[in-house]
Amino acid sequence: MKIGYLGPKATFTELAVTKVFPGLELEPFRTIPECMDAVVEKKVALAVAPIENALEGSVNITLDYLTQVAQIPIVGEITLPIKQHLMVHPANADKWENVSKIYSHSHAIAQCHKFLHNQFKGVPFEYISSTAAAAKLVMDEPEHNTAAIANELAAKEYGLSIVQRNIHDFDYNHTRFVVLSEDEFDFQAICGSSHYKTTLMVTLPSDRAGALHQVLSAFAWRKINLSKIESRPMKTGIGNYFFIIDLEMKLDEVLIPGAMAELEALGCGVTLMGSYPSTLVELK
């Protein structure tokens, strides 16, 4: 079995994959859409992509591509603690306070905003496709005295020196990753988790007052607990949105199908994105 993930080597996504799928063949992809396309094109059996960070919220490219382009079922979820470190080329380790530029993924830079504001006011940032790609770039240009924000795995992979550890602004920094597959896959047998979630995509009937309240009521009176509800633009005009709703239960034969039928009777569009085990990975 081959698993695709957001690369290059040593991203947080690879760290999540190796913790849950040790020993399996992995293939990195440059972008999240390329990773998902690999599932559709049967280049990989599974794809793993980040979908939400506890500090910075949803990864919009994952949500939008998953809902509007490659509608691949979610078969699992991995939650991973995130520890961000500042790293430089070893040749520049003694002058890291004078770096000319800092590279990282936009989410990683935002997660470290307080540290960067205090330590590197005026130093420019450049957003890169992943934290690992930022680390690789710093290793390739020692003459420029640049820095990257990435994980310890990236520092080891690309031979960088960590000069400041745990620079994220808040201790509870976790990222959720979705496991995607078009084939039947028993993720519970891999992760051993009995905690299930179900994700729905819901579009509302146009110009109906109280439509969202009716949607929420369909879950409330059935005592179905929601862990998240988020709106995303439909990209058809200002004010047109759909909703991603996470339910804290496994798809059953009565409650969730009944709620979906009620929503459809109200004129909503309802798509089941997946019902899947969710596991929390602990880092030593």
N, C-alpha and C positions, 0 to 999 in steps of 0.2 A: 504494500500500500504506500503510495506517495502522497505527501501532504504539502500543499503550497502555503506560503506565508509571506507577509510583507517583509522584504529584505532591505539591504543585503544581510550578510551574516551578522549575528549579534544584536539584532533588534530586540525590543521587549517582546514582540510577537514570537520570535524564535525561542526566547526564554520560556514563554508560556507553553509553546508546542513541545519543547524537549522535556518539560516537567510532567506533562500529561501523556505524551506519546514517545517515551524513551526508546531509542533503537530503531525507529522507523525512518524511511528515506524521506528527506526533506528537500524542497526546491524553493529558493527565494525568488520573489518577483519584485520589480522595481516600484510598482504602485499597487494600491488596493484594487482598482478596477482590473489590472492585469492578473492579479491573484484570483479574483472571482471568475474572470473569463476562462482561466485555466480549468476550472471545474466544468463549465459549460462545454468547453472543447475537449473534455475527457483527458486532459494532460495530467491531472491529479485527481485523486479520489475525494480528497477533502481540502478545504481552504480555511485558514484561520485569519481573522482580521479584527483589529480593534474597533469597538463600537461606542464605548463611553469611558470617560475618565471622571473620577470622583471630584476632581478640582475644576476641570475645564468643560465638563459636560460631554455631549455627544460628538462623535466623529462623523461629521455631516456627509463626507464623501462616501463612507460606508453605508449609512442609512439611505442616501439618495440613489446610489448605484444598486443597492439591494432591492429597493422598492420600485424603481422606475426603469431599470435596465435588465439586470440579471437577477431575476426573482428566484433565487436558490433557497430551498428550505433550510432553516436553522435547526441543526441536530444536536447542538450542545453549546454550553457557555463556560468559559474559563475566566475567573477573576484572579488577578495577579497583583501583589503589592509592587509599587513602583518606587525605586530609589534612584534619584537623579544625582549625578556627579559631574563636576567640572574637570575636564582633562585637556592636556596639551601635549605637544610633541616633547619627548624626553629632552631634546636639545634646548627647549625653552622652559623647562621646569623651574628654573631659578628666576625667571622674569615673567611669570604668569600674570602678575598684577598689572602688566602693561600690554596685554593682548590688544591687537588691532581690530579684531572682529570675533564674534561668537556665533557658531553654527549650531543649529538643532532643528528638530521638528517644531512647528508652531505651538503645539500643545505643551511640549517640554519647556520651551522658553516661557510660556505663560505660567506654568506650574512653579517657576523659579523667579517670578517677577520681583518679589521683595528683595531677595538676595542680589539680583542683578542691578536693581535700582540703587541699592546701598553700596555695592562694590564696583560696579562698572557703569556709572552714570556717564552718558555720552558715547559709550562704545557701541558701534552699530551691531545689529543682529541680522542674520541671514537665515531664512527658513529653508530647510532641506526636507526631502521626502521622508526621511526617517532619522532617528538618533544615530543609528549605526552608520548611515551614509555620511552624516556629519563627522563622526569619528574618523572614518576613512579619508575624508577630505583634509582634515587637520594633519593626519599622518603623511599625506602626499605633498603638503606645502610647508615644510619646516621653516623656510626662509621668511614666511609672513607672520610668524608668531600669533597664530590664531588659536581659538579654544573651541571645544565642543561640549555640549551637555548630552550625556548618554549614560548607559549603565556599565557596571563593572565588567560584564562579559565583553562589551565593545572595547573597553580599555585593553583587555587581555588579547582580544582578537587582532587589534590593529596596533598594539605595542605602544599605547599612550600612557602618560603618567597622570594619575588622578591627583589633583592639587587641592581640591576641596570636595569633601564628601557630603552627601545628603543635603543638597542645597535647595530642595523643594520647600515651598513655603509652609506646608502643613504636613503633619505626621501621617494622617490617614490619606495616603495617595495610592489609590488602586485603579486599575483599568480592567474593564470587561472586554473579553474577546469572544466573538461568535465563531462556532465551528459550522461550516456550510458544506452540504453535500446533496447531490441529486439522487443518490442511492440510499436504500435503507441502511441505517447504521446505528448500532447499539452503543451509544456513547456511555450509557450507564455501566456497561460491562468494563469499559476502559477506566472511567474515573471513580466508580464505586459510590457515587452520590445518589441519595434518594430524594434530593430537593429538586423539584421540577418547576419550570416556568412555561407559560404559553404566551406567544406574542401575536397580536392581531394588528392589521392595518385597516383603519376605518375612515371612510369618506362620508361627510354629512350631506343631507339633502340641501339644496341651495335655498337661501332666503327663508329659513324657517326658524322663528324665534324659539329659543329653548331647546334646540336640537342636541347640543352637547350635554345639557342637563338630562335629557331623556336617555342618551347613551350611557351616562354614568349610572343612572337609576337602574338600567337593565342589569348591571353587575351588583349594585348595592343591595337590592332586595333579595338577590340570590346569595348574598354574603360572600361574593367572590372578591378577594382582596386584590387591589391594584398596587403594584410596586412602582409603576412609572406610567405617565401619559405625556406625550410630547407632540407638538404640532410641527409639520414641515410644509413648506410651500409646494403646491402642485405644479408650479412653473407654467401655469396657464393664465396668470393675471394676478394683480394685487388683490389680496384678501381671500385667495383660494388656497385652502389648506387641507391636508389629511392628517390623521392622528395615528401615532404608534402607541399601542397600549400593551403593557406587560402585566400578565395575570400571575399571581403567586399560587398556581396549581397546575397539575397535569391535565391535559385534555381528557375529559370524561365522556360519558355517553348521554348525560342529561343536562348538567348546569351550563357548561360552556356552549354546547350546541343550541341550547334553548336561548341563551343570551344572544348568540349570533343570529338566530332566526328572528328574535324580537327586533334587533337592529335593522335587519333587512326589511321587516314589515314596516318600519318607520321610514324607509326610503334610503337607508344608508348602504354604502358598499362595504363589504366585509371580506377581508382576505386573511386566511390563517398562514402566518409566516413560519410557524413551527411550535412544537411542544417538546421540551427537551430538558435533560438534566443540567443542573448548574453546579459547578464545583469551585471551591476556593483553594488556590494553591498557596502553600506557605513556603517562604524562602528562609533558609537557614543562615 
